[in-house]
């Protein structure tokens, strides 16, 4: 047998899953379609809940993974919800990390890849999972020209996950109707702080400083909303140029902020899809392979990494023969605990989509009302808990083992 577990996908979710399984004494290998790590960064924020669940992972130097990520990032105590003028205040949250951490996905992947390499976990680049066969005891996985066997297979290779598709796990949802843009750009006249400009006639633009003189530029134009699925496909197939980006900035913000160069330009849609189950016998899915949504607040990679933490310890217990039915298929199972989290994620990103893309006077009035409500501490704290992930809780099981925590008193 090649490994106890094969992970498909070497992004943050797949690498973290592999590192956690290995730290629990589970033999694991990773298969990745790309021939090398991507240097592009769709996500650029880590939320408190993610930072809280990562200290259990230690590097070869004895440092906690969270501490390493903190050293590469920038702590910011406030963040937006739906690009509203009134920001969410994380500083009063009950957490050791009362802030977002601005850190690029490429940096996070580099840190995780170094951790996986230090642990001696094989990562096979250029070997996409193209198929598998399974029975009651093993999964035979086709990766490139090689067939590997494992007891379990985890699909973490994104929304088009071949693992999810072949496992027969349905992925229903709503098609996209909006196309947003995002770019990492060099600006000679950048704003000193994060800036968000919204106007119901011209659209919205956000400009956020990243690192090494690079700024994340993102937003939506009114004409890129209310589209049919066919129009979304056509719009996303048309490359956005540097001059296009310059025109958008001047139109919405009244300035191009001295746009000199863009190291990366892309688009995103607002398709919502959610797997009907996170497990099919010996095959499991996590991250974007299990749920996709509008990229509001960089929640996707955070929820995906939290998926990995929940999945890994339970699967490790199963591999070691220590798992109870409660965590393999009961109320405390990976599927039962994490699917509601993704359902809540879809709901709040849809709400943020409405706030950011309803380009009408009514949309403007809604934004003003919501921003006023967020001046109330209780309302601000409620949404801060939602976005940060700190409001997530699981129903405690009525019975317990050392794998599920203390039992309720009856």
N, C-alpha and C positions, 0 to 999 in steps of 0.2 A: 504494500500500500504506500502511495507516495506521501500522503499526509493524513492527519485526522480531519483537517478542514482545508478546502481550497477556497480562496477569496477571489472573485472576479472583480477587478477594478483597483487601481492603485492611486485613487484620489484620497482626500482626507478621510472619508468614511472607511474605505477598504484598508488603508494603511493602519488606521487606528484599530480597526477590528482585528487585524493580524497581530499587532503589537500586544493587545490585551489578551488574546488567546494564547500567544506564546508565553506571556508572563504568568499565565495560569498552568503552564506545563503542557499545552496542547501543540502538537506539531502542525504547522500551517505553511502554506505556500500561496503566493499571489500571482495572478495572471493579469496582464494589462495589454490592451489593444495598441496603445501608442508605443512607439519605439523608444521614447524618452519622456521625461517629465515635462509637462507644459509650463511655460513661463508666464502665461496669461492668468489674470486673477479676476474672476467674476465676483467672488466674495471678498470683502475687505473688513469685516467686523466679526468679532467674537463676543458673545453675550455672557453675562455672569454665570448662568446655569452651566454652560459649557466649561468655563474656567473652574467651576466647583467640582465637576466630575472627573477632571483630568489629573488632579494631584496623585491619584493612585498609581499612575504610570511614572516610573523612574527610569532615567537614562543610565548608561553605563558609568557615568561619572557621579551617580548618586543624586543628581539634581532632579527635581520634579519637573514633569513636562510643562505644567502650567507656568512655573518660574522661568523656563527657557522662553516660552512664547511671550511672556510679559516683557522679557528683556529685549525682544525684537519689535514690540508694538508700542502703541501710544494709548495711555488711558485717558478717556474722555467721559466726564460725568453726565453728559446729556446727549440725547439723540432724538430724532424726529419720529413722529407717527403720521404717516400719510402726508409728509411734507408740510405739516401745519406749522405756522409761525411759533406757536407755543410748544416748546420742547418738553420731552419727558425727562424727569429728574431721577437719575439712578443713585444719587449720592446718599439718599436716605434708605435705600433698600437694605434689608437684613441679609447681608452677604459679605464675605471677606473681599469681594471684588465689586464695589459699588460704582461700576462704570462699564462702558463698552471698551473693548480693546480693538483699536484700529490696527489691523495686521493683514497683509495681503494673503490670499489663498496660496499663492506661489511660495511664500515664506512658510506658511503652515505645512504645506506639502514637503518642503525641503527639510524642515525639522523632523517631521514624521518619517520621511524616507531615511534620514540619518539614524533615527532610533531603530527602525526596522533592520537597517544594514548592520548596526552595532549588535543587534540580537541574533544576527546570522539567519534571518528569515529570507528564504529565496523569493525574489521578485523577478518574474519573467516578462520583460518588456517585449512588445511586438508579438504577443501570443494571446490573441483574443479568444475568449470562450465561444466556440461556434456550435457547440452541441454537447449533450451529455445523455447518458443512460443511467438508470438507477434501479435498484431492487430494494429488498428489505434491509440490506446490510451495508451497501456501498453505492457511491456515485462514480461513474466513469466519465471523466471530463475531457473533451477534445479541445486542446489549446494549441493553435498552430498545427504543426504536424505531429504533435505528441499527445498520447492519451495518458492521463494520470488518474489514479484512483484515490478516493478519500471517503471518509464516513459521512461528511456533510459538505455542501456547497453553499456559499454565501454570494448572492448577486449584489454588487455595489458599484456597478459600472454605468450609472446614470439612467436617464429617463427611457432610453431605448434599450434597456437591459435585455440581452438575448437570454439570460438565465430566467428572468421573470416570464418572458414570452414562452419559452419552451416548457417551463414548469406548469403552464396553463393557468397562471394567476392573472385574473382579469384586472384591467387598469382603466375603469370607467371615469368619466369626468365631463367637463364642458370645454368645447374648443375655444381657442383664443379669439379675441376681437380687438386687441390692442397690441401695438408694437412700440416698444420703448427702445431708446438708444443708450449706449454706455461706451465710454472711452477712457483710457489712461493717457493723459495729455501733458505736454510741457507748456506752461503758461508764463509769459514774461510779465504780465500785469495781474497776477492771481489775487483774489481777495485774501485778506489776512486770516479769516476764519471760514469755516464751512458756511456756504451761502446757498439758499434755496429761493428761487424766484418762481412765482405762480401767477398766471393771468388767464382769465377765462377766454380771452380772445386769441392770445398768442401761444399759450402752452406753459410748460414748466421745465425748469432746468435746475439741477443741483451741481454744486462744485465743492468737492471735499479734498483737502490736502492729504496725500498719502505719504510717500517717503522719497528722498533723493530728488526733490523738485518735481515730482509727478503728482498730478491731481486727477481724481476720479470725476468725470463729467458725465451726467446722465439726465434723462428726462423723457418727456412725451410731448408730441405736437397734437393739436386738436384733430387734424386730418388723419392721424394714425390711430384713431379710436372708432368704435362702431363698425369695424370691418367684418366682412364674411371670412370664414376660414380660408377660402381661396385667395382673398385679398391679403390676408396675413402672410400666407406662403409666398405670394408674389412680392410683397413688400420686403420680407426678410431675405429673399433671394437677391435683392438688389443691394450691392455693397454701398456702405456709407463712406463717403470720401472726407478728406480733411477739409475741403472747401464746403462740403455739405454741413459739417460740424460747425465751421466758422459762421455760416449763414444762420444756423439755428441759434447760436449764442447771441448774435447781433439782434436777431428778431425778438427773442424772448427776454434777454437780459440787457439789451442795448449796448453790449460790448462783447468782443470776442476774447476778453481777458488776455490779450497778447498771445493768442494761440500760435505756437511755433511748430509743434510737431505732435503727432499722436502715435504712441508706441503700440497701441492696440485699439481697434474700434469694432464694436459688435452691436447686435440687437437682441432683444428678448421679447417673448410673448407673455400673455397672461393665461395660458392654458392651465386648467385645474384638473389634475388626475390623481387618483388614490387607489392603491392596490386593495382588492377586496379581502385579501388575507396576506399576511407577511411570511407565511410558511406553508409549504406543500411537502409534507413528509420530511425528507432529508435536505430540502432546498429552502433557503431563507433569503429574503430581500431586505435591503436597508437603504437609507438616503434617498436620492432621486429615483432609484429603481423602485421605490415604494410610494413616493409622493412628489408631485411637482406643482408649482404655483407661481404667481407673479413674484418677482424678486424684490419684495418690500422688506427693508430692514435687515437684509442678509440673514434671514432666519433659516433658509434652506440648509446651508452647510452646518449650522448650529444644531438644528433638529436631527440632521443626519449623523453627526458625531455623537449626539446623545443616544440615537438608535444603536450605534456601535457599542457603547458602554453597556446598555441594557442587554443587548444580544449576546455579547461576548461572555459575560460571567455565567449566564444561564446555559449557553452552549457548552462552555468548559465544564460545567457541572454535569451535563449530560454525557459528554465524552468520557468523563472520569467515573461515570456510573453512580453519581451522587445526587442526581436530580430527582425530585419528586414529581408526580403528575401535576401538582399545583403550578410548577414553573415550566413544564414541558407542553401543557395544553390547557391548564386551568386558569383561574382568575389572575394569577401572577405571571402568566406566560408573556413572552416577548410580544406576541401579537396583541393580546388583550390590554397590555399596558401602553404600548406605543401607538396603536392605531388611533385612539382618541386624541392623542397629542397632535397628530397630523391633521385630523379633522378640525381641531381648533385653529391650527396654523392656516388651513385653507380659508376658514371663515374670516380670520383677522386680515389676511392679505387681500381678500375680496373687498373688505371694508376699506382698506387703504387704497385699493385700486379705484373705488368709487370716489374717495376724497381727492385723489390726485388727477383723475381723468374725466370728471364731470365738468366739462368746459362750458358752463352755462352760468347765467346770473344766479340760478338756484344752487348750483354747485359752489359758487363763491359764498353765498349766504350760509350754506351748510358748513363750509370750512371756518367761517368766522364764528359760528355758533360752537363748533367743536373746540376751536382754539380757546374760546372763552371758558368752556367747561373744564379744560385742562389747567386753568389757573386755580381750580379747586384741588387742594392736596389729595383728597380721597380719590377723585377721578384720575388724577395724574398717576397716583400710586397704583391704581387698578390696571391701567394700560401699561405702565412700566413693568409690573409683575408679569403681564401677559407677554410682552415683547422680549423681556429678559429671559423668559423661561422659568423664572422662580415661582410662578403660580402653579406649575405642574406638580401634581400629587397623584399617588396611586392608592387604590383602595387596599388597606391592609388585609391580608388573608386571615381567616378565622382560625386556621391552624398554622403551625410554623415549624421549620427546621432551622438548622444553622445557616442554610442557604437563603432563607426568606425572612429572617429577623424574628423578633419576639412575637409571641402570639397574643391575641386579645384575651383579656380576662372575661370569662363568661359568668 
